[in-house]
Amino acid sequence: MSNTINITSAFWSRYRNLVRTEMIPFQWNVLNDTAGIKIEKERLNDEGIPSEKSNAIENFKVAAGRTKGTHYGWTFQDSDVYKWLEAVAYSLREKMDPELEKKALETIDLIADAQEEDGYLDTFYSILGIEYRYQSLAGSHELYCMGHFIEAAVAYYEATGNEKVLKVAKKAADNIDANFGAEEGKIHGYDGHEEIEIGLLRLYHITNEKRYLSLAKYFLMERGKHPDFFKEQAKVYKGPNALGGIEKATASYFQNHKPILEQNTAEGHAVRVVYMCTALADLAATTGDRVIYEACKKLWDNITTKRMFITGGIGSTVHGEAFTLDYDLPNDTMYCETCAAIGLIFFSRQMLRNEAKSEYAEVMERALYNCTLAGMALDGKHFFYVNPLEVKPSKSLKDPGKSHVKPVRPSWLGCACCPPNLARMITSLDDYIYTVSDDCILINQYISSKASLAVKDGCALIQQTTDFPWDDKDIMVVTNNSTSTIRVGIRIPMWADKVTLKLNGKETMVKPEWGYHYEEIEHGKTIEIQLMFSMPILRNYCNPMVSEDIGKIAISRGPLVYCLEEVDNGDNLCGLSLPEDAKLSYSFKADVLNGVGVITAYGKKLQQNVDNLLYTNKKPEKKDVKLTFIPYYAWANRGENEMEVWVRE
């Protein structure tokens, strides 16, 4: 029996409808080069990066022999199509759409036609030189792309029962298995970008083919044993340019500096790190290996307690889109890639399969409602690659060190990994609400929904009713239709200073175990749980080691981090301050940004000195001003303007 979850939340239904009706069709047009949009470069120095068009579908047509031409775009261009297909799978799971299904089936046929006879699947090498495959793994993204296809295939098979797409995926996985492994004659290596491990584990979960599990474990455990593997390959590589200089990157950029089980800190490219951790945590949960789980926990702790922004963003520098060092969290030069926040959500979900600790669901919530949602505009057609916590448009325009920080979301980017990743994240959101085992269900996210969840020899029905993230109440009705007693764990939010829980109308004492309150439900019984959590407006302070935010505060309410925008508060936001005794007021504004909770207060604004001097020994005056804070995810939807999360106190 599989789980079925229907999201009814007003907040999330809007986003999911937007993805289905706007985002997926728009992305399809982009992939087919019919959207009529300008594709922007990520940075000022990206002249050599292919960004005139997507060409993703055309690449498959050329590889399949349907048209003549050459490959255009990144080595990982195929993955844009695969992530789109995965989003389509989840969308069809929620609501069948004959026209969308037709496009998906045509795409699957095209992918199958582009696949080599032996299962190899990659348009870059099929078009430019199949004899060079698997020889430049630092930058070729061959396994990365096939990993994304396998994920899409599994999702599509589970949603529709389509056997053809699963057959193509297994054929690709078998080709990888035939070429990689510890055996003599195979390649003793792995892709520069982790992802195939996630795909292989998902394939194992639905096929129970142990070789896929073994291969995923091999890739994870082999990484870091030979730190010079990529450089050694690059020295003898003679094929088409798949490297672009990436082979010169440090081993830590690839998480290849030491074996994974010996890594204590998150190093290198942030997306690669959390994709690696997602697979590692899945492997730990699947095999019950506590040593692997403890390795995950070390990396989790380092990321979430020393290297994560308050928005759930990760990645502190544009150079390598990477982590740097503990407590290095700059607001205006950071990276905080949308894909990295999504990867952190993936990691959180797998950690919950290992251990019922609410910290995993809390981080999932933080990354979801803030950095991830900020990655897309309210129209579903404009996207951020980078999610800053402070923006001054003139600096983004004129400072090369900040050219990656966009003040408005482009329609598309030359490196377009984030838009389809957002689409698959939002369409699969139902998979993140609960963690289900044989005899226990964890309610991780407060999202109105109706669910039928497989437990032991039956199912449990759960209906959540809430207006979260604006409202402070969630009513959960749980029916146990199995023949055994089950436990339900309700997350007690860390941001609430008061929580009340009623069981069948009667108040009961909240007894959290690692952040979850548990109730037992006998077979055939139904209970109503009413969870009421205060949602105070919080002033958040940084660890004193975070030098960029000393003397500043960040405002939050519930899961949402708030920010100031120039459109509400005038320019020069850096001159604003919020006194310690200022009263903060909350109100919901249905006519603002599609309906958001707004926080207001009276603060101060520095005044320009009379002589307009660059430096002076006279203390500047301050005047009283009204400050308006909006949810961070909604910024940059009203034109180009300044934005700031951390405000002087």
MOFEN-V90098 format. One record per pair of residues at least 6 apart in sequence whose ideal C-beta (glycine too) atoms are under 6 Angstrom apart, sorted by the first residue. I is the first residue (numbers start at 1). GAP is how many residues later the second one is. Records with the same first field share a line. If there is no record, write none. Layout:
I: GAP, GAP
This chain:
1: 453
3: 450, 451
4: 448
5: 425, 444, 446
6: 444
7: 423, 442
8: 440, 441
9: 438, 439
12: 435
15: 411
16: 410
18: 362
19: 404, 407, 408
20: 71
22: 358
23: 357, 400
24: 63
26: 355
27: 57, 393
29: 6
30: 24, 382
31: 23, 25, 26, 50
32: 25
33: 20, 21
37: 374, 375
39: 12, 373, 375
40: 370, 373
41: 10, 373
42: 343, 362, 371, 373
43: 360, 361
44: 356, 359
49: 365
50: 23
51: 363
55: 17, 18
56: 21, 24, 25
59: 12, 18, 64
60: 50, 54, 63
61: 6
62: 7, 65
63: 51, 60, 63, 64
64: 46, 49, 50
71: 53, 56, 57
75: 49, 65, 66, 167
76: 65, 68, 69
78: 45, 67
79: 66, 69
80: 336, 340
82: 66, 67, 70
83: 65, 337, 338, 341
84: 336
85: 22, 67
86: 65, 66, 69, 338
87: 336, 337, 340
88: 16
89: 66, 67, 70
90: 337, 338
91: 336
92: 9, 67
93: 66
108: 57
112: 56
115: 6, 53
118: 57
119: 52, 53, 55, 56
120: 55
121: 25, 51
122: 20, 23
125: 8
128: 112
129: 110, 111
132: 107
134: 45, 53
135: 102
136: 101, 106, 107
137: 52, 54, 55
138: 54, 92, 108, 109
139: 53, 103, 104, 105, 107
140: 102
141: 52
143: 48, 53
144: 47, 49, 51
146: 26
147: 48, 49, 52
150: 19, 49, 53
151: 48, 51
153: 12, 13, 16
154: 48, 52
156: 6, 9
157: 8, 9
173: 30, 39
177: 34, 38
179: 8
180: 6, 7
181: 37
189: 40
190: 29, 32, 33
192: 62
193: 79
194: 78, 81, 82
195: 80
197: 19, 22, 23, 82
198: 80, 81
200: 12, 15, 16
201: 15, 81
203: 9
204: 8, 9
217: 66
220: 40, 60
223: 33, 37
224: 32, 34, 35, 36
225: 34
227: 24, 29, 30
230: 17
231: 16
234: 13
251: 6
252: 15, 16
253: 15, 16, 67
255: 13, 21
261: 34
264: 34
265: 37
266: 7, 33, 36, 37, 41, 57
267: 56
268: 54
269: 51, 52, 53
270: 44, 45, 53, 70
271: 68, 69, 72
274: 69, 70, 73
275: 68
277: 19, 22, 70
278: 68, 69, 72
280: 16
281: 15, 69, 70
282: 68
283: 9
284: 8, 9, 12, 70
285: 68, 69
293: 61
304: 59
306: 20, 21
307: 16
308: 6
309: 20, 27
310: 244, 251
311: 59, 60, 250, 321
312: 29, 54, 55, 58, 59
313: 23, 28, 58, 74
314: 26, 30
315: 6, 20, 21, 22, 25
316: 8, 12, 18
317: 7
318: 17, 86
321: 14, 16
327: 218, 219
329: 217
330: 218
331: 58, 59, 217, 315
332: 58
335: 51
336: 35, 51
338: 37, 80
339: 78, 79, 82
341: 26, 30, 31
342: 30, 79, 83
344: 23
345: 19, 22, 23
348: 12, 15, 16
349: 83
351: 9
352: 8, 83
356: 86, 160
357: 157
358: 133, 157, 158
361: 83, 130
362: 132
365: 194
369: 190, 191
370: 191, 262, 263
371: 16
373: 260
374: 13, 258, 259
375: 9, 43, 47
376: 7, 46
377: 32, 260
378: 216, 259
382: 27, 29
383: 26, 35, 36
384: 25
385: 28, 33
386: 18, 19
388: 17
389: 256
390: 254
391: 14, 16, 252
392: 250
393: 14, 247
395: 7
396: 6, 9, 11
407: 233
408: 228, 232
433: 12, 14
434: 7
435: 7
436: 17
438: 18
439: 47
440: 47
441: 12, 47
442: 47
443: 47
444: 47
446: 20, 22, 28
448: 16, 17, 18
449: 15
450: 13
451: 11
452: 7, 9
453: 7
455: 27, 31
456: 26, 28
457: 25, 26
458: 23, 24
459: 22
460: 20
461: 18
462: 16
463: 14
464: 10, 12
465: 10
466: 8
469: 89, 90, 91
470: 118, 127
472: 61, 63
473: 59
474: 57
475: 55
476: 53
477: 51
478: 10, 43, 49
479: 47
480: 6, 41, 43, 45
482: 41
483: 40
484: 39
485: 35, 37
486: 35
487: 31, 33
488: 31
489: 27, 29
490: 27
491: 25
492: 7, 20, 23, 25
493: 40
496: 37, 38
497: 37, 39
498: 36
499: 11, 34
500: 32
501: 7, 9, 30
502: 28
504: 23, 24
510: 7
511: 6
521: 6
535: 22, 23
537: 20, 47, 49, 62
538: 18
539: 14
540: 14, 16
542: 7
549: 97
552: 94, 95, 96
553: 94, 96
554: 91, 92
555: 7, 74
560: 71
561: 71
562: 37, 67
563: 69, 72, 80, 82
564: 9, 80
565: 70, 76, 78
566: 75, 76
567: 71, 74
568: 60
573: 69, 71
575: 30, 31
576: 27, 29
577: 26, 27, 71
578: 25, 69, 71
580: 69
582: 19, 20
584: 15, 17
585: 15
586: 11, 13
587: 11
588: 9
589: 9
593: 41, 44
596: 34, 35, 38
599: 30
600: 28
601: 26
602: 22, 24
603: 22, 24
604: 18
605: 18, 20
606: 14, 16
607: 13, 14, 16
609: 7, 11
635: 8
